[in-house]
Amino acid sequence: LYNVVGGGGAGKAVGITEFINPKDLDVPVHEKIGAITEGGVDYSFECVGNLEVLREAFLSTHTGWGLTVLLGIHPSPMLLPLHPMELFNGRQIVGSIFGGFKGKTQLPKLAEQCMCGTLNLDEFITHELPFHNINEAFQLLIEGKSLRCLLHL
């Protein structure tokens, strides 16, 4: 598993083995990943809502069967930076909101898992701040320094 932007313990805890910082490269990210993996990854995920990152994620997948999952919310309606012919080589791109989570049918099971301790959501809270520091909380999210910030009233 590869992480293109960050590093550290959280990524390693979920199985990420390689960390690539695009600022350290003299070639595009997709070329580096293609060289490391001998053709590209099977799956890539764009999670930040950036069309340039989406394009790199798409081009990082293996020709013939690579799948890119679009998860990031783009701030304004824009066209995808892909030529239609790029889809004819077997790569695929799909979008997903909330991971395909179906609130009406799956939320009760999720709540049950949280209540019995099978699912620990607390580990996803990276910061806790008083509500009057809401601007600081947003800044932490924007800078990528916070995953989830809990605001206390």
C-alpha positions in Angstrom: 0.0 0.0 0.0 1.2 3.5 -0.9 0.5 6.9 0.6 1.4 9.7 -1.7 1.2 12.7 0.6 1.9 11.8 4.2 3.5 9.3 6.5 3.7 8.3 10.1 2.2 5.9 12.5 -1.5 6.2 11.4 -0.8 5.1 7.9 1.5 2.2 9.0 -1.2 1.1 11.4 -3.6 0.4 8.5 -1.0 -1.3 6.4 0.6 1.4 4.3 4.1 0.3 3.5 5.5 3.1 1.2 5.2 6.8 1.6 5.9 9.1 -1.3 6.2 12.9 -1.0 5.6 14.5 -4.5 7.8 17.4 -3.5 10.8 15.0 -3.3 10.3 13.7 -6.9 11.7 14.9 -10.2 9.1 13.0 -12.1 5.2 13.0 -11.9 3.8 10.8 -9.0 2.2 8.4 -11.4 5.5 7.7 -13.2 7.2 6.9 -9.8 4.4 4.6 -8.7 4.4 2.9 -12.1 8.1 2.3 -11.8 7.8 0.9 -8.3 4.9 -1.3 -9.0 5.9 -2.4 -12.5 2.8 -0.9 -14.2 0.7 0.7 -11.6 -1.5 0.0 -8.6 -4.7 -2.0 -8.7 -6.6 0.6 -6.7 -6.1 4.3 -6.0 -8.2 6.7 -3.9 -8.5 10.5 -4.3 -9.7 11.9 -1.0 -8.9 15.6 -1.0 -11.2 17.1 -3.7 -8.3 18.2 -6.0 -8.5 17.5 -9.7 -4.8 17.4 -10.2 -4.6 14.7 -7.5 -7.5 12.9 -9.1 -5.6 12.8 -12.4 -2.4 11.5 -10.7 -4.4 8.9 -8.9 -6.1 7.7 -12.1 -2.8 7.6 -14.0 -1.2 5.7 -11.1 -3.5 2.7 -11.7 -2.5 -0.3 -13.8 -3.5 -0.2 -17.4 -6.1 -2.9 -18.1 -7.7 -3.2 -14.7 -6.9 -0.2 -12.4 -9.7 1.3 -10.4 -9.7 4.9 -9.0 -12.2 5.8 -6.4 -13.2 9.4 -6.2 -13.9 10.3 -2.6 -13.0 14.0 -2.2 -15.6 16.7 -2.5 -14.7 19.2 -5.1 -15.4 22.8 -4.1 -16.9 23.8 -7.5 -18.4 22.0 -10.4 -15.5 21.3 -12.8 -15.0 18.8 -15.6 -12.8 15.8 -14.8 -9.3 16.2 -16.3 -9.5 13.0 -18.3 -9.6 12.4 -22.0 -12.3 9.9 -22.9 -9.8 7.7 -24.7 -8.0 7.2 -21.4 -11.0 5.1 -20.2 -10.7 2.7 -23.1 -7.5 1.2 -21.9 -9.3 -0.7 -19.0 -8.8 1.8 -16.2 -12.0 2.7 -14.3 -13.1 5.6 -12.2 -16.0 5.6 -9.7 -17.3 8.0 -7.2 -18.5 7.3 -3.7 -20.2 9.4 -1.0 -19.6 8.2 2.6 -18.0 5.0 1.3 -21.4 3.8 -0.1 -22.7 3.9 3.5 -26.5 3.6 3.6 -27.6 5.5 6.7 -31.2 4.2 6.9 -30.2 0.5 6.9 -26.6 0.5 8.2 -26.7 3.2 10.9 -28.3 1.0 13.5 -25.6 -1.7 13.1 -22.9 1.0 13.3 -24.4 2.4 16.5 -24.5 -1.1 18.0 -20.9 -1.7 17.1 -19.9 1.6 18.8 -21.9 0.9 21.9 -20.5 -2.6 22.4 -16.9 -1.4 21.7 -16.3 -3.3 18.5 -15.8 0.0 16.6 -13.8 2.7 18.4 -14.6 6.1 16.8 -12.5 8.0 19.4 -9.3 7.1 17.6 -10.4 9.2 14.6 -10.7 12.4 16.8 -7.3 14.1 16.5 -8.1 17.4 18.3 -10.6 18.7 20.9 -11.2 22.5 21.2 -13.7 24.8 22.8 -16.4 26.0 20.4 -15.1 29.6 20.3 -11.9 28.2 18.6 -13.9 26.9 15.6 -11.8 29.0 13.2 -8.7 27.2 14.5 -10.4 23.9 14.0 -11.2 24.7 10.4 -7.6 25.9 9.8 -6.3 22.5 11.2 -8.5 20.7 8.8 -7.5 22.9 5.8 -3.8 22.4 6.6 -4.3 18.6 6.9 -3.2 18.6 10.5 -6.5 17.2 11.8 -8.7 14.3 10.8 -11.7 15.1 13.1 -11.9 17.9 15.6 -14.4 17.7 18.4 -15.7 21.1 19.5 -17.0 21.5 23.1 -19.9 23.9 23.8 
